[in-house]
């Protein structure tokens, strides 16, 4: 039995919670994955996977093996990067989890990081805020970009401020602009509440922020449409009769749509800090060290600020 490979399959099974999807992710057959789980159980002499016709989770002993597997695979990754990297030339993968509303900024960050360090292979993964925190804890991601205000004082995560987000009402313009999205006058949240809105689903933290702003304005809303897809939010405004509330990072990503208009929302003036987060007790890989250095670089911070917030 290849112990590290079997442990990698166990981690994949825990992440995907489905034998067939975990096997596909590991590029092996489902019987091969099942055989690897049985081999692990024989190796450690304990049941690891709960027995059922479908995946039903891990046993308490299996969770202990999983935690060790995550640490071992992280250490293997660190060693591989140390052996494969040269001074100032890190080599290896970097998994970046990011809340959906910050994906455009994360994409720019990953592209700039790869341009600076050609040996780094970034993977940008759209995740919920809770998934970001869990991913940093279980080492399935290296770095997270999200709402730092969610962090509790007892958190083992280290924040690194990036930009402050502002919010806009996105709607179809009365007349398309010559070449790009138009910016209109300020609009009160109470006025926006009277319009048919497409908002993110209630399980997403951005929706919590938006609902709180409408409540503070004294005008709670019932959206005409809901989605957990950022692309759906933007395209529903382009193709339909609804408006939407988007942070600056997303408005910046649809600037090419000349039929759209974005109006800064005020009263209340909502500002949301967005930052990178890493785990304070986990040794940083060479690729993560390079990413954290870029995240504090003045040129990058100016670039991020120009494509988020008030977009000025």
N, C-alpha and C positions, 0 to 999 in steps of 0.2 A: 504493500500500500504506500502510495505517495502521500505522506501525512499533510504537507502543506496544501497540496491540491485538494485533498478531501476537506480540509478546514476551509478552503476557499469556497468549495461547493456548499458547505454548511452556512457560511455567511450569505451566499446568494440565495439559499433557500429561506433564510430568515428575512431577507430584504423583499423577496418577491412573493413569499407566502403561498407558493404554488410549485409543485414539482416540475411540471412541464415548462413553465416560464423560467424557473431557475436553471433547468437543464439547457434551455435555449441560450440563456445569458452566458452560460459557461461553455457553450459550443460542444456539448456532449449529449448523449441520449438520456432519456428519462430512466431507463433501467440502470445505466452506468451511475447516475446520481444516487439512485436508491441503493445500489451496491456499495457506493462510497459511504453512505450513512450507516449501513450495517457494519462495514469495516471499522468505522469509528467507534461504534458501540462495542464491538469485539475488542478493540484496542484498549478502551478505557473501562470496559466491564460494566457499563451502565446504559440504560435506555436513553436515547437522545431525542428522538422524534416520537411524538405521541402517535399511537397506532390508530389509524382510521382510513376509510376509503379515500378520503382527500386530506390535504394538509390541515392538521388541527393544532399546530404549534409545537413548541419544544417543551420537553420535560424540565423540571427544576435543574436536574443534572445537565441537561442539554444547554440550558441557559448559561451554566457555568463554563461549559466547553466553548460555547459561542463567544463569551467575553474573552477567554484566553485566545481563541482563534483570531479575534479582531486585533488584539495586542500583538500577536505573533506576526500576522500579515503586515501590520503597520511597521514593525521592526524590520521585517524583510524588505519592505519598500524603502525604508531609510538606508539600509545597507546597500541595496542596489543603486540608489542614487549617489551615495558616497563613492562607491566603486566606479560608477559610470560617469561621474562628473569631474571636471577639472576646475581649477580656481576661476571664479567668476563666470563659469559656464555650466550651470546646473542642467542636468538631464533627467527626464522622467515625467510622470503624469502629475496633474494637479486637479482635483475634483472641487469645483466651486458650486456650492448650493446658493440659490438666490430666490428671494420672493418674486412672484411674477411681475409686480409693478416696477422692479428694478432691473429686469432682464436686459433692457437696452444698454444700461450703464455697465452691467457685468460683461456684456458682449464686447463693448469697447475696451474694457479693462483686459479681458482675456486676449484680445487681438493685439493690444499694445504690449502685453507681457510676452506673447509669443514672438513678436517682432524684435523685442529686446533680447530675448533668450530663445534662440531657435531650437534648442534641445528640450524645451518644456512643451508638453502636450496638454493644454488646458481642456477640461470638460465642464461646460456650464450647464447646470441642472436646475430647472424650475421646480421649486419646492415651497410648501407652506411654511409659516413661521415655526410651527411646532416640529415639522420635519427637519428644519435647519438645526434646531437645538438637539434633537435626537441624533441627527447625523454627526454632529460634532462630538457628542458624547460617545457614540459607538464607533467612531473613527471611519465611518463610511464616506464622509466628506472631509476635506482638508481645511476649507475656508468657507465662510458664509457671508452673504451680503443681505442685510435686512434691517428690521426695525430694532434699533438698539434700545429704545425706550421700553421694550418688553422685558429686558433683562432684569432679573431680581438681584438685590444686593448680595445674596448668597450664591449667585451664579459663578460657575468656574470658567466662564467665558470672558475673553478680553476684547473690549470694543475698540474700534479704530474709526473715528468719525470720517465721513466722506463728503456728504452734502446734506442740505436741508431741503425737503420736498415741499412744494406748494401745489395747489389744486386748481383745476380749470373745468369749466363746463365746455364740453365739446359738442358742437352742433353743425348742421349743414349751413353754409353761408347763403345769404340771399342771392348773391351773385358770385360765381367762382372767381378766384383771384387769377391773375395772369399766369403765375407759375408755382405758387405754393400756398400752404395753409395761412389764413389770416389771423391776426390777433385783434380781438375786439376790446371794448371797454370793460371795466370791472362790473361784476354782477354779484348781487347778494345771494347767499345760500337760500334765503326765503323765496326769492324770485325763481331760482332754479328748481325749487321743490314743486312748483306749479307745472313743470314740463314733464312729458313722458320720458322716463329715464331707464336706461339699461345700466344695471349695476352688477358688481361682482356678488357671488353668493355669500350668504351670511357666515359661512365657515371660514372665510378669508379675512385676514386682519385688516386689509384695506377697507373692506366693507364696514368693519367696526369703527374705523376712523371717520368714514363718510357719514354713517348713521349718527355718530356723536355730533358731528358738525351741524347736521340738519336739526337734531334735537336741541342743540344750543341756540339755533336760530329760531326755535319755537315752531318748526314745521317738519315733524317726522314724515317720512315718505314711504309709499308703497310702490316699488318700481314696476314699470310696465313689462320689464324683461330682466332676467338674471342669467348669469353665466359664470363659469370658473375659468373662462378663456379670455385672455387679454386681446387676442386677435379678434375674437367675436365681438367684444365691446366696441372696438374701433370700427370694424366693418359694418356693424349694425347701424352705426350713425351714417356711414357712407351710403349704404344701400336702403335704409329704412326711414322711418319717421321719428325715431327716438333720438334723444340726446344722451350724453354720458358724462360722468365725472372722472377725470383722469389726472394723475400727478404729472408734473412737468416732464419727467423722464419718458413717459409714454406719449405725451403730446409731441415731444421732440422727435420721436420715432415715426410719427405720421405727418411730419411737416411737408412731405411731398404731395399730400392730397390737397389740391388747390380748391376743392369744393367744400373744405371744412373751415370752421372758425372756432377759435379757442378764446374763452373769456375768463380772466382771473376771478376766482371766487373770494368774496370778502364777507365780513360780518357774520360769523367770526373769521379771523385771519388764522387759518390752520397751517401749522408748520410741523413737519415730521422729520426728525433726524434719522438719516440712513447711514449705516456704517458696516464695515467688515467686522466679523467676529471670528476668533480662533480660540482653541482650548488652551488654557493657561498651564495645564499639567502635562500636556503632550509635547514631546520633543519635536520641533519643527524640522521637516525635511528640507533638503536644499531647494526644492522648487517652492515650498511654502516661504522660506526665507526670502527668496527673490520676489515673490508676490507681495509680501509684507513691506519690502523695501519700496516697491513701485507704488503701493497704496499710500505711502507717505511722501512721495515725490511731488514737488510743487507743480511741475508741468502737468502731471496726471490730475491732480486735484483741480487745477484750473479747467482742464478739459472736461472733467466730470461735472463741474459747476456750470459750464456753458451748455450742457445738454440735459439739464435737470432744473429743478426749482422754478424760478420765474422766467427762465430761458431768455435772459437779457445779458 
